[in-house]
Amino acid sequence: MTRIKDSKTETIIHEILLWKQTKMLPEQYCDFLLALYTEGAGINASQTAEPQKKPFLKEFLISISSIVISLFVIYFTELSIVLQTAILASFVGLLMGVGIYYTKKQFSPLLLYTSAACILLLSSIEITGKIFEENTSQLYITLFLNCFIWIGAGVKWKMNYFTLAGCVGAFLVGIYILL
């Protein structure tokens, strides 16, 4: 019974802290309610710490804009292959750098890493297509290499979604070759 009461009290305290943070109630009222529900004991520092906001919108905009610009560079410009490769490699580097930064800040960089992997896949397919023109075996090798890179990254950094995507991708490319 006390556990249920404690969880209700914790929920109420959390809500009062949220009201205080968003200024839904004046600070004096929130302090009074906190003193009332904590029975004068106050609250510890871990409860008063403001929850970190996830930079999802910023991450989403960076990822989507990088993919859109990459597609534009690949399909709608007549830049040389070297310049296209440099631009796309800089996008992959940018996304990986931002992803590492978010990882150190304890945020999930899933969208950034996924965008970097997609840009790497697109650019490697485009480069293979321009260098080897009609040689489909080189394209299959490029696709397998991308899948193995995804599997390696997933295993090394414990990202199950990359491991799964790499395995499924290699399986699908293998089935496509056999058909």
C-alpha positions as CSV (number, residue, x, y, z in Angstrom):
1,M,0.0,0.0,0.0
2,T,2.8,2.4,0.8
3,R,4.4,1.7,-2.5
4,I,1.3,2.8,-4.4
5,K,1.1,5.9,-2.2
6,D,4.8,6.6,-2.9
7,S,4.4,6.2,-6.7
8,K,1.4,8.6,-6.6
9,T,3.3,11.1,-4.5
10,E,6.3,10.9,-6.9
11,T,4.0,11.5,-9.8
12,I,2.4,14.5,-8.1
13,I,5.9,15.9,-7.2
14,H,7.0,15.4,-10.8
15,E,4.0,17.3,-12.1
16,I,4.5,20.1,-9.6
17,L,8.1,20.4,-10.8
18,L,6.9,20.5,-14.4
19,W,4.4,23.2,-13.4
20,K,7.2,25.2,-11.8
21,Q,9.5,24.8,-14.8
22,T,6.8,25.8,-17.3
23,K,5.5,28.5,-15.0
24,M,1.9,27.2,-15.0
25,L,1.7,28.2,-11.4
26,P,3.6,30.9,-9.5
27,E,6.9,29.7,-8.0
28,Q,5.6,30.3,-4.4
29,Y,2.6,28.0,-4.9
30,C,4.8,25.3,-6.4
31,D,7.3,25.6,-3.5
32,F,4.4,25.3,-1.1
33,L,3.0,22.3,-2.8
34,L,6.4,20.6,-3.0
35,A,6.9,21.2,0.8
36,L,3.4,19.8,1.4
37,Y,3.9,16.6,-0.7
38,T,7.5,16.0,0.5
39,E,6.4,16.6,4.1
40,G,8.9,19.3,4.5
41,A,11.8,17.1,3.5
42,G,12.4,19.0,0.3
43,I,13.4,17.4,-3.0
44,N,16.8,16.1,-4.0
45,A,18.9,17.5,-6.8
46,S,18.1,14.7,-9.2
47,Q,14.4,15.6,-9.1
48,T,15.0,19.3,-9.6
49,A,17.3,18.9,-12.5
50,E,15.6,20.0,-15.7
51,P,15.0,17.2,-18.1
52,Q,17.2,17.4,-21.1
53,K,15.3,18.2,-24.3
54,K,16.0,15.9,-27.2
55,P,17.3,17.8,-30.2
56,F,15.0,15.8,-32.5
57,L,13.9,18.7,-34.7
58,K,17.5,19.9,-35.2
59,E,18.6,16.3,-35.9
60,F,15.7,15.7,-38.3
61,L,16.4,18.9,-40.2
62,I,20.1,18.2,-40.6
63,S,19.4,14.7,-41.7
64,I,16.7,15.5,-44.2
65,S,18.5,18.5,-45.7
66,S,21.7,16.5,-46.1
67,I,19.8,13.7,-47.9
68,V,17.9,16.2,-50.2
69,I,21.1,18.1,-51.0
70,S,22.9,14.8,-51.7
71,L,20.2,13.7,-54.1
72,F,20.3,17.0,-55.8
73,V,24.1,16.8,-56.1
74,I,23.9,13.3,-57.5
75,Y,21.0,13.6,-59.9
76,F,20.6,17.2,-60.9
77,T,24.0,18.6,-61.3
78,E,26.7,18.1,-63.8
79,L,29.6,18.3,-61.4
80,S,32.6,16.1,-61.9
81,I,32.7,12.7,-60.1
82,V,35.6,14.0,-57.9
83,L,33.6,17.0,-56.8
84,Q,30.5,15.0,-56.2
85,T,32.4,12.5,-54.1
86,A,34.0,15.3,-52.1
87,I,30.6,16.9,-51.4
88,L,29.0,13.6,-50.4
89,A,31.9,12.6,-48.3
90,S,31.7,15.9,-46.4
91,F,28.0,15.3,-45.7
92,V,28.7,11.8,-44.4
93,G,31.5,13.2,-42.2
94,L,29.2,16.0,-41.0
95,L,26.5,13.6,-40.0
96,M,28.9,11.2,-38.3
97,G,30.5,14.1,-36.4
98,V,27.2,15.4,-35.2
99,G,26.1,11.9,-34.3
100,I,29.2,11.4,-32.2
101,Y,28.6,14.8,-30.5
102,Y,25.0,13.7,-29.7
103,T,26.2,10.4,-28.4
104,K,28.6,12.2,-26.0
105,K,25.7,14.3,-24.9
106,Q,23.6,11.2,-24.2
107,F,21.2,11.7,-27.1
108,S,20.2,9.1,-29.6
109,P,21.8,9.9,-33.0
110,L,19.8,7.2,-34.8
111,L,18.5,9.5,-37.5
112,L,21.9,11.1,-38.2
113,Y,23.7,7.7,-38.5
114,T,20.9,6.4,-40.7
115,S,21.1,9.5,-43.0
116,A,24.9,9.1,-43.2
117,A,24.5,5.5,-44.2
118,C,21.9,6.3,-46.8
119,I,24.1,9.1,-48.3
120,L,27.1,6.7,-48.3
121,L,25.0,4.1,-50.1
122,L,23.7,6.5,-52.7
123,S,27.1,8.0,-53.3
124,S,28.9,4.6,-53.6
125,I,26.2,3.4,-56.0
126,E,26.5,6.5,-58.1
127,I,30.4,6.4,-58.2
128,T,30.3,2.7,-59.1
129,G,27.8,3.4,-61.8
130,K,29.9,6.1,-63.3
131,I,33.3,4.3,-63.0
132,F,32.2,0.8,-64.1
133,E,29.2,1.9,-66.3
134,E,27.3,-1.3,-67.3
135,N,29.1,-3.8,-65.0
136,T,26.4,-5.1,-62.7
137,S,28.8,-7.4,-60.8
138,Q,30.6,-4.3,-59.5
139,L,27.3,-2.8,-58.4
140,Y,26.5,-6.0,-56.4
141,I,29.9,-5.9,-54.8
142,T,29.3,-2.3,-53.8
143,L,25.9,-3.2,-52.3
144,F,27.4,-6.1,-50.4
145,L,30.3,-3.8,-49.1
146,N,27.7,-1.3,-47.9
147,C,25.8,-4.0,-46.1
148,F,29.0,-5.4,-44.5
149,I,29.9,-1.8,-43.4
150,W,26.5,-1.5,-41.7
151,I,26.9,-4.9,-40.0
152,G,30.4,-3.9,-38.8
153,A,29.2,-0.6,-37.5
154,G,26.3,-2.3,-35.8
155,V,28.4,-4.9,-34.1
156,K,31.2,-2.4,-33.1
157,W,29.0,0.3,-31.7
158,K,26.2,-2.0,-30.5
159,M,23.6,-0.6,-32.9
160,N,21.2,-3.5,-33.5
161,Y,19.3,-1.6,-36.2
162,F,22.4,-1.3,-38.4
163,T,23.3,-5.0,-37.9
164,L,19.7,-5.9,-38.8
165,A,19.7,-3.6,-41.8
166,G,23.0,-4.9,-43.0
167,C,21.9,-8.6,-42.7
168,V,18.5,-7.9,-44.4
169,G,20.2,-5.9,-47.2
170,A,22.8,-8.6,-47.8
171,F,20.1,-11.2,-47.8
172,L,18.0,-9.3,-50.3
173,V,20.9,-8.5,-52.6
174,G,21.8,-12.2,-52.5
175,I,18.3,-13.3,-53.4
176,Y,18.2,-10.7,-56.2
177,I,21.5,-12.1,-57.7
178,L,20.2,-15.6,-57.5
179,L,16.9,-14.8,-59.3
